[in-house]
Amino acid sequence: QVQLVESGGGLVQPGGSLRLSCAASGSRFSMYNMHWYRQAPGKQREWVATITPGGRTNYVDSVKGRFTISGDNAKNTVYLQMSSLKPEDTAVYYCNAVNVLGRYWGQGTQVTVSS
């Protein structure tokens, strides 16, 4: 089973940037499809971005051009670079790893975009 730990969240002003990290242990994330999700208070969890073992990426329309998902196999870490942040990006961001055996979640990291 893979263990996931997110970090890098915080309070930023609109237009600011953050880079979230998801460190995997117990298994190499290169064997998983890696996703970022987010969940705002009172709202359902929303898929944000995906990167596959082959390096294909995809994003929810609302973050295209602003967010970039990437991975570092040597560090067993996936990143979400977030730029031009908007108040509506405020949420707890979760890393998710999926393979044929299961689906695994981190504990989340809070991102708050506010003046």
Backbone bond lengths (Angstrom), bond angles and torsions (degrees), N, CA, C in turn:
res aa  C-N    CA-C-N  psi(-1)  N-CA   C-N-CA  omega(-1)  CA-C   N-CA-C  phi
1 Q - - - 1.441 - - 1.523 109.47 -
2 V 1.304 115.79 138.34 1.451 120.89 179.30 1.525 109.46 -89.30
3 Q 1.324 115.69 138.94 1.456 122.34 174.08 1.518 108.74 -105.29
4 L 1.322 117.00 134.89 1.450 122.32 -175.81 1.519 110.05 -122.55
5 V 1.323 116.30 133.79 1.454 122.11 177.83 1.512 108.61 -131.11
6 E 1.334 116.06 116.77 1.452 121.50 177.91 1.524 110.45 -89.09
7 S 1.309 115.49 150.51 1.452 121.34 174.97 1.518 108.91 -154.45
8 G 1.311 115.94 168.63 1.451 121.63 175.06 1.508 115.55 104.31
9 G 1.317 117.54 -5.40 1.448 119.85 178.57 1.510 111.77 -71.67
10 G 1.316 115.09 169.74 1.445 120.52 179.54 1.505 111.40 168.02
11 L 1.318 114.89 -168.94 1.455 122.90 179.25 1.518 109.20 -100.15
12 V 1.313 115.96 124.39 1.462 121.45 178.54 1.519 109.09 -134.77
13 Q 1.315 115.03 156.61 1.453 120.48 176.37 1.522 110.85 -82.79
14 P 1.320 117.65 155.35 1.464 119.06 174.58 1.521 111.00 -52.44
15 G 1.320 115.37 138.02 1.445 121.42 -176.28 1.508 114.48 89.51
16 G 1.315 116.96 -9.92 1.444 121.19 -179.57 1.514 112.93 -80.14
17 S 1.325 114.58 -178.01 1.457 121.76 -176.38 1.518 111.13 -132.54
18 L 1.309 115.45 151.39 1.451 123.80 171.96 1.515 108.53 -144.95
19 R 1.314 115.73 150.88 1.449 120.73 170.52 1.518 108.99 -118.99
20 L 1.316 115.77 117.57 1.445 121.82 176.76 1.521 109.67 -90.50
21 S 1.313 115.38 145.72 1.448 121.70 177.31 1.516 109.93 -122.24
22 C 1.304 115.91 146.47 1.454 123.05 174.46 1.511 107.14 -130.28
23 A 1.304 115.95 106.76 1.456 121.91 -179.49 1.518 109.73 -94.00
24 A 1.311 115.88 127.13 1.455 121.86 -178.75 1.519 110.09 -105.29
25 S 1.302 115.50 141.71 1.456 121.62 174.58 1.518 109.12 -139.37
26 G 1.306 115.70 160.24 1.451 120.62 -179.23 1.517 113.62 87.47
27 S 1.302 116.69 -19.66 1.449 123.05 178.92 1.513 108.07 -163.16
28 R 1.300 116.96 151.00 1.453 120.30 178.45 1.513 109.79 -80.14
29 F 1.331 115.91 129.13 1.458 119.08 -176.99 1.511 112.42 -68.42
30 S 1.308 117.73 -15.17 1.456 120.37 177.39 1.525 112.42 -62.98
31 M 1.314 117.20 -14.45 1.452 121.47 177.85 1.520 112.43 -92.45
32 Y 1.313 116.99 2.71 1.455 122.36 -175.64 1.512 111.16 -122.68
33 N 1.320 115.48 152.29 1.450 120.51 159.02 1.527 106.93 -77.22
34 M 1.322 116.15 128.05 1.448 121.66 -177.01 1.519 109.82 -109.05
35 H 1.310 114.89 136.72 1.454 121.47 -177.01 1.517 110.50 -132.97
36 W 1.314 114.67 152.67 1.450 121.77 164.04 1.522 108.46 -112.53
37 Y 1.321 114.94 133.87 1.450 123.38 172.47 1.516 108.53 -122.08
38 R 1.302 115.70 163.87 1.449 119.88 173.37 1.518 109.64 -142.64
39 Q 1.320 115.27 155.24 1.446 120.97 -179.49 1.520 109.05 -143.14
40 A 1.305 115.38 117.67 1.450 121.64 175.45 1.521 109.05 -89.22
41 P 1.332 117.67 155.71 1.465 119.82 179.58 1.517 111.85 -55.43
42 G 1.316 115.95 131.59 1.444 121.47 178.35 1.508 115.59 76.65
43 K 1.311 117.50 3.78 1.452 121.25 -178.63 1.524 110.46 -120.40
44 Q 1.314 115.07 160.18 1.454 119.81 178.38 1.526 110.25 -74.89
45 R 1.308 114.89 157.15 1.448 119.84 177.33 1.523 110.02 -67.07
46 E 1.316 115.48 134.11 1.451 122.97 -173.61 1.520 109.98 -116.76
47 W 1.310 116.74 131.84 1.448 120.94 172.91 1.523 110.17 -69.54
48 V 1.312 116.53 137.83 1.455 122.14 -176.96 1.524 112.00 -114.94
49 A 1.331 117.63 -50.45 1.464 120.58 -172.79 1.512 110.32 -156.58
50 T 1.324 115.61 155.12 1.456 123.42 179.38 1.515 110.07 -137.79
51 I 1.316 116.15 143.07 1.450 121.96 166.25 1.519 107.70 -133.10
52 T 1.329 116.16 133.33 1.453 122.08 -178.94 1.517 110.29 -95.40
53 P 1.345 117.45 165.23 1.468 118.78 175.34 1.521 112.90 -56.08
54 G 1.318 117.60 -29.11 1.447 120.81 177.30 1.512 114.63 -81.25
55 G 1.323 117.49 -1.49 1.451 121.36 175.93 1.516 115.29 92.35
56 R 1.309 117.41 4.08 1.459 118.92 176.16 1.518 109.75 -72.45
57 T 1.316 116.10 141.70 1.453 121.85 -179.67 1.516 110.63 -125.89
58 N 1.311 114.79 155.55 1.448 120.84 175.07 1.519 107.87 -153.66
59 Y 1.331 116.17 156.31 1.445 122.54 -174.38 1.517 110.90 -141.63
60 V 1.307 114.36 151.92 1.445 118.74 168.91 1.533 108.29 -66.89
61 D 1.316 116.22 145.94 1.459 120.08 -173.19 1.525 112.94 -55.08
62 S 1.303 117.25 -35.65 1.454 120.83 -174.11 1.526 114.12 -67.17
63 V 1.332 118.09 -16.09 1.462 120.32 -179.39 1.516 112.99 -114.28
64 K 1.315 118.32 -2.66 1.455 120.55 -179.51 1.522 110.60 -59.76
65 G 1.312 115.03 134.35 1.450 120.74 -177.54 1.506 114.28 86.19
66 R 1.322 117.56 -11.15 1.460 122.06 -179.59 1.528 112.73 -115.94
67 F 1.323 116.95 -34.72 1.460 121.87 -177.48 1.520 109.79 -110.40
68 T 1.324 116.10 147.74 1.451 122.22 175.60 1.521 109.41 -135.02
69 I 1.317 116.46 125.14 1.457 121.49 174.50 1.522 108.30 -97.25
70 S 1.312 116.30 138.88 1.450 121.57 179.48 1.519 109.41 -150.94
71 G 1.307 115.85 165.83 1.449 120.49 179.59 1.506 111.75 -136.83
72 D 1.311 115.40 151.84 1.456 123.54 175.67 1.516 106.38 -123.94
73 N 1.321 116.43 102.07 1.455 120.18 -176.39 1.527 112.48 -62.80
74 A 1.322 116.70 -37.34 1.454 120.05 -178.95 1.518 111.76 -62.69
75 K 1.322 116.64 -35.57 1.458 121.51 179.55 1.517 112.98 -94.61
76 N 1.325 116.53 -3.47 1.461 121.66 -179.01 1.527 110.49 53.45
77 T 1.314 114.91 46.82 1.456 122.10 -173.91 1.517 110.32 -135.92
78 V 1.310 115.64 138.63 1.451 121.95 172.95 1.521 107.86 -113.05
79 Y 1.325 116.08 146.25 1.453 122.34 -175.36 1.519 110.63 -122.48
80 L 1.305 114.39 155.01 1.452 121.38 168.10 1.523 107.14 -130.20
81 Q 1.320 115.36 104.77 1.451 121.15 175.78 1.516 108.20 -85.06
82 M 1.309 116.44 121.55 1.452 122.34 -176.19 1.514 109.09 -117.65
83 S 1.308 116.07 125.29 1.450 122.29 179.32 1.520 109.38 -127.82
84 S 1.315 115.19 165.78 1.464 121.60 179.72 1.521 110.89 48.98
85 L 1.305 115.08 47.84 1.455 120.28 -174.04 1.520 111.62 -65.76
86 K 1.310 114.36 144.52 1.451 123.16 -178.96 1.517 109.58 -119.19
87 P 1.322 117.70 155.54 1.468 119.16 177.09 1.523 113.19 -54.00
88 E 1.314 117.68 -34.25 1.451 120.36 179.62 1.526 113.61 -70.08
89 D 1.328 117.35 -8.36 1.456 120.60 172.84 1.522 112.48 -80.07
90 T 1.316 117.14 -8.08 1.457 121.15 -179.73 1.521 110.37 -60.73
91 A 1.317 116.25 124.78 1.457 121.72 -177.53 1.518 108.68 -178.51
92 V 1.316 115.14 168.95 1.446 120.77 164.11 1.522 107.20 -86.02
93 Y 1.311 116.06 127.09 1.449 121.87 -177.92 1.521 109.65 -101.44
94 Y 1.318 115.26 130.08 1.451 122.40 -175.94 1.523 110.79 -118.73
95 C 1.296 115.13 137.82 1.448 122.24 170.53 1.524 109.06 -89.94
96 N 1.310 116.29 142.79 1.452 122.19 -176.39 1.520 108.77 -138.32
97 A 1.313 116.27 131.48 1.457 122.54 178.12 1.512 108.72 -118.82
98 V 1.316 116.63 131.85 1.458 121.86 -176.45 1.514 109.79 -131.39
99 N 1.318 115.83 130.03 1.451 121.34 166.89 1.516 108.13 -137.56
100 V 1.317 117.06 -172.22 1.457 119.81 -175.42 1.519 112.46 -66.57
101 L 1.310 118.21 -17.41 1.455 121.63 -177.10 1.518 114.21 -93.73
102 G 1.316 118.10 -20.12 1.440 117.90 -177.29 1.503 114.20 175.59
103 R 1.326 113.75 -177.72 1.450 123.30 -179.87 1.515 107.85 -132.16
104 Y 1.330 116.65 129.89 1.453 121.39 -171.20 1.520 109.96 -129.04
105 W 1.324 115.29 139.98 1.453 122.57 -176.91 1.516 111.33 -121.08
106 G 1.324 115.03 144.86 1.446 119.95 167.44 1.518 110.69 -83.35
107 Q 1.321 116.20 -178.44 1.458 121.36 -177.99 1.521 113.04 -84.97
108 G 1.305 117.48 -13.78 1.441 121.58 176.63 1.517 113.18 95.48
109 T 1.315 115.30 156.37 1.448 122.56 174.76 1.526 108.42 -136.10
110 Q 1.319 115.85 134.84 1.459 121.45 -174.23 1.517 111.10 -80.63
111 V 1.313 115.16 130.09 1.459 122.35 171.82 1.523 107.39 -118.21
112 T 1.309 116.04 122.53 1.454 121.57 178.06 1.513 108.84 -122.98
113 V 1.314 116.09 122.99 1.461 122.55 -179.86 1.518 107.04 -112.40
114 S 1.307 116.08 109.53 1.456 120.83 -174.12 1.510 109.87 -159.60
115 S 1.329 115.06 150.65 1.449 120.64 173.11 1.516 112.08 -80.87
